[in-house]
């Protein structure tokens, strides 16, 4: 087998293959022999049917199998000999018919993982806030506790007002990229927080709504200085809230009796528990922000050629998913088409960043010898199952069936890399010792 590889563009290689006639003949002989052993033909013992009979009945099947096997072998050999890390599926040009006793020549286009030099990823210097919880946040935590023990009554014919509670999902979007999101959250009109911070524009957007019918609200807001993701503070964002329903709370009083129902001796003990929970959540947000800023710096400093076909495939997948989602939400066909056209302009930059990010994470994982173990996979499945109140084995079956286990393993590896980057970063808290005392 003669193989020649040449550059065909950014992250593209052209593989020219020449397979000698004797190899083609051998593969065809092997193919017909395998078929002869597997099928039962009237009048012939297994494995004894004449070649002419087999060719008459099974030639298309055998030729297709041989063609695919020769193609796969050629691509594998080219990748091995030329040290190519392939991504995606090979694209075959016009492939001539496989004929016994004749050589076979064909060309294959493959996309390869780009080679690039990682910038320094350890010891990156960053400033970060301390996880400080104020009394207002604890107040809202306690209100949510009251809501959980009380009754949420329907609004009936009334409209939403301050004090009512929205149930639904929300996203914070900047330039087409989802910066933060929460599924199944609650927001109190006039007093609730989004990601732990007050968004003044929210009260106006949520007041005067009907309580029963699901509705989607979008509004612009400037993200405040205490927004947990530092790189977007002060920027204008689009807040998308998918409101499932609006309820009016009828809640029990906040007293020691309520605290005891929840396993605490006093309201003060419940408050302290709430502060600890909020502290953990905020520290997690700060940690994620540090990781995002380190990765953003690496993306800016690392020159990577983007495989165009990979970007096109990802764009197509996202557009199909979003179009189907809008269809399920009841959007009209013309509006879906307009939405998709807008997303075609917004998404390429987001996808390019995601591809750069994935290459950087993978390169760091290889360099640091970060691997995903089966124990980690089992733990991740158990956590996912617990969050969904599902059976772990059933969830594992569903993930394998939908070909999502690769994504599960990738998420585990990416989280390990993120943790490494944060732990190796040089973090300073403005104010030093005084900042540490601010709590």
N, C-alpha and C positions, 0 to 999 in steps of 0.2 A: 504494500500500500504506500503510494507516494503522496505526501501531504505538504502543501506550501501555505504559509500564513503571511498575510500582508495587512498593513493598516488600511482601514476603509473609512476613517472619520473618527470623531471623538468617541472613545471607548468602544469602537467598532473594529472588528477583525473579519477579513475575508479568508475563508479556508477553501483552498482548491484541492480537490481529492481525485486521485487516479487509482482505481482499483484494478489490478491485473485480471486477465481472463480466467486464470487458473483459480484465483480466490473466489471469483463470482461463481465458477463452476462448483467449487467445493461447498459454498454456502447453499446453493440450490440443491445439491445432492443431499446435504444434511437436512434441509427443509422437507424434501419429499420423503426421506427416510423417517423423520419424526411423524409426519402425517400418516405414513403407512402403518406405523406402530399404534397410532391412536384411533384409527377408524376401522370399522368392520364393513367390508364390501362383500356382497353376495357372491359366492363362488370362489372366494380367496381366503386363505388363512391369514390371520393378523401378521402384517409385516411382509407378506408375499405378493401383494398386488403389483402388477407390472407398472413401470414408470409411465408408460403411455396412458394407462387408465387413470393414474393419479393426476397427470397433467391435464387431462380432459375435465376432471371434476374439481380439482383444487388448485389450478395454476394461479388464479388471481390471489387466493389466500397466501400461497407460498411466496409468490413474488413480492407481495406487500410486506410480508414478514421479513424476507431477506433484505429488501430495500431499507426498511426501518433499522434492521440490525447493522447493516453496513454503514448507514448514516450515523448511528449512535456510536459504533466502534471508532469511526473516523474522527468524530468530534472529541470523544474521550482521549484518543491518542494525541490529537493536536493540542488539547488543553494540557495534557501531561508533558509532552515534549517541549512545548513553548511556555510552560509555566503560566497559563492563563486561568484566571478565576472567573468563570462564566456566570452571568446573571441572565435570567429569563430563558426563553426557549429559542433554539436555533431556527433561523429562517432559511429555507432551502429554495434555491432558484429552480429553474426548469430542470427536473431530473429525468434523464433518459430512461427508457425502459430497460429493465434488467433482463438480459438475454444470455442463455447458456453459451459459453465459449467465447463471449465478447467482453472486452474491458468496459469499465463503467467510470465515467467522468462527471463530476458535479461540483457546484460551488455552494458554500454555506456561509451565511452572515451570522456572526455571534456578537453579543454585547458582553463586555468584560468589565470587571470591577476596576475603577480607576486607581492608579498608583499615586500616592501623595505622601508628603512628609508632614507628620504630626507636629504641631507647634507644642511648646512646653505646656503641659497640662497639670503639673504639680507645682504647688507653692504660689498659685495665683492669688494676688492680694485683693481683698474686697472689704467693704464696710457693710455691716449688717446691724439691724435693730435687735434689741433684746425683747424677748417675749414677755410683754407686760400686759396684764389684764386689768382693765379699769372696772369701776363699780357698775357702769352702765351695761357692760357686757354680761356681768354676773346677773344683773337685773333681768336681762332678756333670757338668760339661761333659766332662771327661776320661773319666768312667765311661761316658757315652753314646758317646764315641768307641770305647771298648773294646767296648761292646755291638755297635756297628755293624760291627766287624771280627771279632766272635766268632760263636758259635752260640747261638741261643735254643732251649732244649730244652723239650719238652712236660712238664707236671707228671705226666702219667699219673694214677694214683689218689691222688696226694698233694694236699694243700691248700696254698694260697698262704701264704707267710711272708715275713718281712723279707728283703730282698735280691732278691725276685722282681720282675719288671717287668710292669706293666699296659700293654696296647696298646689305645688307644681314643680316644674324644672326651670332652671335659668342658666343662661350663658352670658359671659362677658366677651365681646368680640372687638378686635382692633384689626383693621385692614384685612378682613376676611379670615383672620386666625382666631380660633377660640382660645382665649387666654386663661379662662377659668370657667368651670361649670359645676352645677350641683343638680342631682336628680332626686326627686322626691323631697324637696325642701319646703320649708314654711317661711313666710315673710309676714310680719305684722305691719299693716298699713299705718304709716305715720310714726312707727317706732322700731321697725325691724331693721336688721342689718343684712347686707349682702357681702358674703365673705368676711364678716366681722367688722365691716365699716359702714358708715352711714352714707347713703346715696340720696341727697335731697330731692333729686328729680323723680324718685320712685313714687313718692306720695301722690303727686299730681297724676302720674300715669295710672295708678291703681285705684283712684277714688272715682266713684260713680259707675262702677261696673255691675252688671247683673250677676247673680250668684250661681246660677245653675249651669249655664252653657259654657263649655271650655272655650277659651279665647287666647289668642297670641298677642302679646303687647311688645312693641319695640320702641325704645326711646334712647336718645343720646344723653350721655352724662360724662362729665369730667371726673376722672378717677382721683380721689383725694390723696393727700400726702401720706396717709397712713394705710393706703391700700397694700395688702400683703406682698404683692409682686412688685418689687422696686422698679424694674425697668419700664413699667407702664404708668407709674405715678404721674399725675398731671396731664395725661393724654386723654383725648376724647375717645370714648368707647361707645359701642352700641350694646345696649342691654336687651337681651331677648328673653322674655319670660313666657313659658307655655303654662298658662293657668288652667289647672284641671277643675278646680272649684274654689269658691270663696265661702268661708263659714264665719259665723259670729260666735265667739267663745262664751260659754257659761261655765265658769271655772270655780273650783273650791278655793277658800281663803288660804293664803300662805301662812301656815302656823306649824306648831310642833306636831299636831296630829297628822298633818299631811306628810311632814318629814318622817314620822315613825312608820307610816304606811310604806315609805320607800326604803326603810331600813336604817334611818338615821335618828339619833336621839333628839336632836333639836334642829330648828331652822338654820342656826349658825353652822352646824355640822354639814347640813345640806349645801349651804353657801360655799363652804370650804371645798367640798367635793366638786361643786360646779366650777370653782376657780381652777382647781387642779385639772379638770377635764379640758377647760378652755385653754389653759396654759399649754397642755400637751398638743392640742389642735393648732394653736398659734405657732408653737415651735416647729411643728411639722410644716406649716405654711412657710415659715422662715427658711427652714432647711431646703424645701423645694425651690424657693426663690434663689438661694445661694447656688444650687445645682443648675438652675436655668441660666443664671448670669455667667457662671463658669463656662457652660456649654455655648452660650451666645458669643462669648469672647473667643472660644476656640473656632466657632463657625466663621467669625469675622477674620480670624488670623490664618486660617487653613485654606490654601488654594486647592480646590477639588474640581475636576472636570465632571460635569453632570451627564450621565448616560441619557441621551434624549428619549430613547424608546422606553426606558424605565419610567421617566417622567410622564410620557404620554399614556402609558398603561395605568399609572396611578391616578392621573387626571380622569381617565375614562371610568375607572372604578368609583371614584368619589362622585362624579357627576351622575352616574347611574343610581348610586345609593341615595343621593340627595333628591333626585327627581322622583324616585319611588316614595321617599319619605313625604314629599310635598303632595304626591298623589293620594297617599293614605290620609293626609290631613284635609283632603277635600279641595285642594287648590285647582282652579280651572286650567285646562290644557294650555291655553294661550299664556296664562300667567306663569306656568311652569317653564314654558319655552323662554320667556323673558328672564326668569330667574336663572336658568341654566346659562344663558348668554352672559349675564352679569358675572356669574361664578367662573366662567371661562377666562374672564379678565382678572379676577381676584386670586384664583387658586394657584396659577403657575409659580408665583413667588413663594407661596406657602409650601408647595410641594418641593420646590428646590431646596428650601431650608430643611424640610423634613428628611430629604435624601442625604444632604450634607451631614445632618445630625446622625443619621443611622450609620453612615460610613465611619464617622469619627468614633461613635460608641463602639462599633465593631472592631476598629483598629486598636482602641485602647484595651478592649477585652482580650484581643489576641496578644498584645504586648505584655499585659499583666497576667496572662494565663488565667483568665476568669472563665470558668466553665459552669454550666448548669447541671446539677445532679438530679437524679430521679427523686431523691428525698425532698429537694426544693420544689420540684414540680408537684409532688403529692401534697406538700404543705400549701402551695399556692391554690391548688384545686380545692382543698379543704376550706381555705379562707373564702374563696369565691362562692363555694356552696353555702357556707354559713351566712354570707351577706345576702344571699338570695333565698335563704331558707329552703335549700334544695339538697337532695341526696348526692353526696360526692361521686359515687359510682355512676349515677345517672348523668350528672353534669359532665364527667369525664367522657362518657359515651357520646353525649351530644357534641362536645368539643371535637372529638376525634371524627365524628360523622361529618361535621361542617368544616373539617380541615383547619381548625383553629389552634391546634396544639403548638404549631410553630410560633404563633403569636404569643402564646402563654410563655414559652421558653424565652422568646425575645424580650418580653417584659421583665422577666426575672433577671436576665443578663444586663439589660439596660439599667435596672434599679441598682444592681451591684456596682456598675460603672459610676452612676450618679453618686452613690454613697462614697466611693473611693475619691472622686473629685472633690466632694465637700470636705471629707476628712483631711485631704492633703492641701486644701486651700488655706491661705493665711487670712483669718477673719479678725477684723477689729471692730469693736463697738464704740461709736462716737461717745466721748465723755468719759471713757475708761471706767475707773472705779466708781465714779459718780453715777454713770449709767447703770452699773450693776446694782446700785443702791436704790434706783428709782422705783422699784417695786415695793 
